């Protein structure tokens, strides 16, 4: 027999479900759209070579 859920578990699940169902704010949608449109900016070799720290 599985253990019983604590009293607060149902409330936490309801809160989680409510947050997941909230619509995405327009400002966030606009930001995502802008990031999809703009080409990536190259900033030279800013430590992205994958070689790790010198040492």
Backbone as XML, in Angstrom:
<?xml version="1.0"?>
<chain id="A" units="angstrom">
  <residue number="1" name="UNK">
    <atom name="N" x="0.845" y="-1.176" z="0.000"/>
    <atom name="CA" x="0.000" y="0.000" z="0.000"/>
    <atom name="C" x="0.895" y="1.245" z="0.000"/>
  </residue>
  <residue number="2" name="UNK">
    <atom name="N" x="0.664" y="2.189" z="-0.955"/>
    <atom name="CA" x="1.497" y="3.399" z="-0.993"/>
    <atom name="C" x="1.220" y="4.292" z="0.209"/>
  </residue>
  <residue number="3" name="UNK">
    <atom name="N" x="2.239" y="5.050" z="0.624"/>
    <atom name="CA" x="2.041" y="5.942" z="1.772"/>
    <atom name="C" x="1.023" y="7.036" z="1.447"/>
  </residue>
  <residue number="4" name="UNK">
    <atom name="N" x="0.302" y="7.473" z="2.461"/>
    <atom name="CA" x="-0.694" y="8.528" z="2.283"/>
    <atom name="C" x="0.011" y="9.868" z="2.053"/>
  </residue>
  <residue number="5" name="UNK">
    <atom name="N" x="-0.581" y="10.716" z="1.224"/>
    <atom name="CA" x="-0.036" y="12.051" z="1.001"/>
    <atom name="C" x="-0.235" y="12.898" z="2.244"/>
  </residue>
  <residue number="6" name="UNK">
    <atom name="N" x="0.724" y="13.773" z="2.557"/>
    <atom name="CA" x="0.517" y="14.709" z="3.668"/>
    <atom name="C" x="-0.620" y="15.679" z="3.331"/>
  </residue>
  <residue number="7" name="UNK">
    <atom name="N" x="-1.147" y="16.334" z="4.340"/>
    <atom name="CA" x="-2.288" y="17.237" z="4.152"/>
    <atom name="C" x="-2.000" y="18.354" z="3.154"/>
  </residue>
  <residue number="8" name="UNK">
    <atom name="N" x="-0.780" y="18.835" z="3.100"/>
    <atom name="CA" x="-0.452" y="19.967" z="2.245"/>
    <atom name="C" x="-0.227" y="19.570" z="0.791"/>
  </residue>
  <residue number="9" name="UNK">
    <atom name="N" x="-0.127" y="18.296" z="0.491"/>
    <atom name="CA" x="0.208" y="17.856" z="-0.863"/>
    <atom name="C" x="-0.845" y="18.268" z="-1.889"/>
  </residue>
  <residue number="10" name="UNK">
    <atom name="N" x="-2.130" y="18.159" z="-1.539"/>
    <atom name="CA" x="-3.180" y="18.532" z="-2.490"/>
    <atom name="C" x="-3.133" y="20.023" z="-2.795"/>
  </residue>
  <residue number="11" name="UNK">
    <atom name="N" x="-2.914" y="20.843" z="-1.781"/>
    <atom name="CA" x="-2.829" y="22.281" z="-1.988"/>
    <atom name="C" x="-1.633" y="22.647" z="-2.856"/>
  </residue>
  <residue number="12" name="UNK">
    <atom name="N" x="-0.513" y="21.983" z="-2.640"/>
    <atom name="CA" x="0.678" y="22.241" z="-3.438"/>
    <atom name="C" x="0.439" y="21.847" z="-4.895"/>
  </residue>
  <residue number="13" name="UNK">
    <atom name="N" x="-0.211" y="20.728" z="-5.108"/>
    <atom name="CA" x="-0.524" y="20.293" z="-6.475"/>
    <atom name="C" x="-1.453" y="21.289" z="-7.157"/>
  </residue>
  <residue number="14" name="UNK">
    <atom name="N" x="-2.457" y="21.793" z="-6.450"/>
    <atom name="CA" x="-3.369" y="22.778" z="-7.028"/>
    <atom name="C" x="-2.631" y="24.064" z="-7.393"/>
  </residue>
  <residue number="15" name="UNK">
    <atom name="N" x="-1.726" y="24.502" z="-6.517"/>
    <atom name="CA" x="-0.946" y="25.703" z="-6.780"/>
    <atom name="C" x="-0.068" y="25.504" z="-8.008"/>
  </residue>
  <residue number="16" name="UNK">
    <atom name="N" x="0.609" y="24.377" z="-8.084"/>
    <atom name="CA" x="1.464" y="24.067" z="-9.229"/>
    <atom name="C" x="0.652" y="24.062" z="-10.518"/>
  </residue>
  <residue number="17" name="UNK">
    <atom name="N" x="-0.480" y="23.394" z="-10.504"/>
    <atom name="CA" x="-1.332" y="23.326" z="-11.695"/>
    <atom name="C" x="-1.792" y="24.708" z="-12.126"/>
  </residue>
  <residue number="18" name="UNK">
    <atom name="N" x="-2.123" y="25.571" z="-11.162"/>
    <atom name="CA" x="-2.566" y="26.919" z="-11.485"/>
    <atom name="C" x="-1.442" y="27.725" z="-12.135"/>
  </residue>
  <residue number="19" name="UNK">
    <atom name="N" x="-0.227" y="27.580" z="-11.640"/>
    <atom name="CA" x="0.911" y="28.312" z="-12.196"/>
    <atom name="C" x="1.220" y="27.817" z="-13.609"/>
  </residue>
  <residue number="20" name="UNK">
    <atom name="N" x="1.160" y="26.520" z="-13.813"/>
    <atom name="CA" x="1.443" y="25.950" z="-15.128"/>
    <atom name="C" x="0.416" y="26.422" z="-16.156"/>
  </residue>
  <residue number="21" name="UNK">
    <atom name="N" x="-0.807" y="26.607" z="-15.732"/>
    <atom name="CA" x="-1.871" y="27.006" z="-16.648"/>
    <atom name="C" x="-1.903" y="28.514" z="-16.924"/>
  </residue>
  <residue number="22" name="UNK">
    <atom name="N" x="-1.118" y="29.315" z="-16.190"/>
    <atom name="CA" x="-1.108" y="30.758" z="-16.413"/>
    <atom name="C" x="-0.562" y="31.064" z="-17.795"/>
  </residue>
  <residue number="23" name="UNK">
    <atom name="N" x="-1.149" y="32.059" z="-18.461"/>
    <atom name="CA" x="-0.625" y="32.436" z="-19.779"/>
    <atom name="C" x="0.742" y="33.102" z="-19.655"/>
  </residue>
  <residue number="24" name="UNK">
    <atom name="N" x="1.524" y="32.970" z="-20.703"/>
    <atom name="CA" x="2.845" y="33.586" z="-20.743"/>
    <atom name="C" x="2.674" y="35.096" z="-20.897"/>
  </residue>
  <residue number="25" name="UNK">
    <atom name="N" x="3.335" y="35.916" z="-20.077"/>
    <atom name="CA" x="3.204" y="37.377" z="-20.205"/>
    <atom name="C" x="3.647" y="37.855" z="-21.592"/>
  </residue>
  <residue number="26" name="UNK">
    <atom name="N" x="2.980" y="38.903" z="-22.092"/>
    <atom name="CA" x="3.289" y="39.432" z="-23.421"/>
    <atom name="C" x="4.742" y="39.876" z="-23.532"/>
  </residue>
  <residue number="27" name="UNK">
    <atom name="N" x="5.269" y="40.483" z="-22.487"/>
    <atom name="CA" x="6.658" y="40.959" z="-22.533"/>
    <atom name="C" x="7.620" y="39.783" z="-22.714"/>
  </residue>
  <residue number="28" name="UNK">
    <atom name="N" x="7.321" y="38.668" z="-22.092"/>
    <atom name="CA" x="8.174" y="37.491" z="-22.221"/>
    <atom name="C" x="8.041" y="36.897" z="-23.620"/>
  </residue>
  <residue number="29" name="UNK">
    <atom name="N" x="6.819" y="36.868" z="-24.158"/>
    <atom name="CA" x="6.614" y="36.393" z="-25.528"/>
    <atom name="C" x="7.392" y="37.270" z="-26.504"/>
  </residue>
  <residue number="30" name="UNK">
    <atom name="N" x="7.319" y="38.592" z="-26.306"/>
    <atom name="CA" x="8.030" y="39.516" z="-27.184"/>
    <atom name="C" x="9.542" y="39.283" z="-27.131"/>
  </residue>
  <residue number="31" name="UNK">
    <atom name="N" x="10.061" y="39.051" z="-25.941"/>
    <atom name="CA" x="11.487" y="38.788" z="-25.789"/>
    <atom name="C" x="11.881" y="37.507" z="-26.519"/>
  </residue>
  <residue number="32" name="UNK">
    <atom name="N" x="11.095" y="36.459" z="-26.360"/>
    <atom name="CA" x="11.399" y="35.208" z="-27.051"/>
    <atom name="C" x="11.357" y="35.390" z="-28.561"/>
  </residue>
  <residue number="33" name="UNK">
    <atom name="N" x="10.372" y="36.149" z="-29.042"/>
    <atom name="CA" x="10.281" y="36.407" z="-30.479"/>
    <atom name="C" x="11.501" y="37.176" z="-30.969"/>
  </residue>
  <residue number="34" name="UNK">
    <atom name="N" x="11.930" y="38.171" z="-30.202"/>
    <atom name="CA" x="13.094" y="38.959" z="-30.579"/>
    <atom name="C" x="14.350" y="38.088" z="-30.613"/>
  </residue>
  <residue number="35" name="UNK">
    <atom name="N" x="14.503" y="37.225" z="-29.635"/>
    <atom name="CA" x="15.669" y="36.348" z="-29.599"/>
    <atom name="C" x="15.658" y="35.371" z="-30.767"/>
  </residue>
  <residue number="36" name="UNK">
    <atom name="N" x="14.484" y="34.951" z="-31.204"/>
    <atom name="CA" x="14.385" y="34.056" z="-32.355"/>
    <atom name="C" x="14.751" y="34.775" z="-33.652"/>
  </residue>
  <residue number="37" name="UNK">
    <atom name="N" x="14.463" y="36.069" z="-33.745"/>
    <atom name="CA" x="14.704" y="36.834" z="-34.967"/>
    <atom name="C" x="16.154" y="37.276" z="-35.112"/>
  </residue>
  <residue number="38" name="UNK">
    <atom name="N" x="16.772" y="37.737" z="-34.030"/>
    <atom name="CA" x="18.118" y="38.294" z="-34.094"/>
    <atom name="C" x="19.160" y="37.195" z="-34.267"/>
  </residue>
  <residue number="39" name="UNK">
    <atom name="N" x="20.132" y="37.437" z="-35.164"/>
    <atom name="CA" x="21.225" y="36.466" z="-35.282"/>
    <atom name="C" x="22.109" y="36.532" z="-34.038"/>
  </residue>
  <residue number="40" name="UNK">
    <atom name="N" x="22.745" y="35.449" z="-33.687"/>
    <atom name="CA" x="23.628" y="35.468" z="-32.517"/>
    <atom name="C" x="24.759" y="36.471" z="-32.707"/>
  </residue>
  <residue number="41" name="UNK">
    <atom name="N" x="25.149" y="37.120" z="-31.628"/>
    <atom name="CA" x="26.225" y="38.104" z="-31.668"/>
    <atom name="C" x="27.524" y="37.402" z="-31.307"/>
  </residue>
  <residue number="42" name="UNK">
    <atom name="N" x="28.531" y="37.563" z="-32.143"/>
    <atom name="CA" x="29.834" y="36.975" z="-31.865"/>
    <atom name="C" x="30.656" y="37.959" z="-31.050"/>
  </residue>
  <residue number="43" name="UNK">
    <atom name="N" x="31.170" y="37.507" z="-29.923"/>
    <atom name="CA" x="31.997" y="38.377" z="-29.083"/>
    <atom name="C" x="33.429" y="37.863" z="-29.028"/>
  </residue>
  <residue number="44" name="UNK">
    <atom name="N" x="33.870" y="37.246" z="-30.105"/>
    <atom name="CA" x="35.240" y="36.749" z="-30.149"/>
    <atom name="C" x="35.388" y="35.518" z="-29.272"/>
  </residue>
  <residue number="45" name="UNK">
    <atom name="N" x="36.568" y="35.296" z="-28.788"/>
    <atom name="CA" x="36.842" y="34.152" z="-27.929"/>
    <atom name="C" x="36.690" y="34.583" z="-26.483"/>
  </residue>
  <residue number="46" name="UNK">
    <atom name="N" x="35.480" y="34.487" z="-25.984"/>
    <atom name="CA" x="35.200" y="34.909" z="-24.612"/>
    <atom name="C" x="35.178" y="33.715" z="-23.672"/>
  </residue>
  <residue number="47" name="UNK">
    <atom name="N" x="36.151" y="32.840" z="-23.833"/>
    <atom name="CA" x="36.217" y="31.686" z="-22.942"/>
    <atom name="C" x="35.310" y="30.551" z="-23.360"/>
  </residue>
  <residue number="48" name="UNK">
    <atom name="N" x="34.939" y="30.512" z="-24.625"/>
    <atom name="CA" x="34.037" y="29.449" z="-25.069"/>
    <atom name="C" x="34.778" y="28.405" z="-25.892"/>
  </residue>
  <residue number="49" name="UNK">
    <atom name="N" x="36.085" y="28.354" z="-25.769"/>
    <atom name="CA" x="36.860" y="27.408" z="-26.573"/>
    <atom name="C" x="36.724" y="25.977" z="-26.077"/>
  </residue>
  <residue number="50" name="UNK">
    <atom name="N" x="36.246" y="25.808" z="-24.861"/>
    <atom name="CA" x="36.068" y="24.465" z="-24.323"/>
    <atom name="C" x="37.346" y="23.846" z="-23.806"/>
  </residue>
  <residue number="51" name="UNK">
    <atom name="N" x="38.417" y="24.624" z="-23.719"/>
    <atom name="CA" x="39.697" y="24.087" z="-23.270"/>
    <atom name="C" x="39.872" y="24.136" z="-21.769"/>
  </residue>
  <residue number="52" name="UNK">
    <atom name="N" x="38.941" y="24.788" z="-21.077"/>
    <atom name="CA" x="39.042" y="24.871" z="-19.632"/>
    <atom name="C" x="39.969" y="25.997" z="-19.204"/>
  </residue>
  <residue number="53" name="UNK">
    <atom name="N" x="40.183" y="26.110" z="-17.924"/>
    <atom name="CA" x="41.030" y="27.169" z="-17.376"/>
    <atom name="C" x="42.507" y="26.862" z="-17.645"/>
  </residue>
  <residue number="54" name="UNK">
    <atom name="N" x="43.272" y="27.917" z="-17.920"/>
    <atom name="CA" x="44.708" y="27.674" z="-18.128"/>
    <atom name="C" x="45.358" y="27.205" z="-16.835"/>
  </residue>
  <residue number="55" name="UNK">
    <atom name="N" x="46.366" y="26.418" z="-16.987"/>
    <atom name="CA" x="46.965" y="25.983" z="-15.748"/>
    <atom name="C" x="48.015" y="25.037" z="-15.951"/>
  </residue>
</chain>
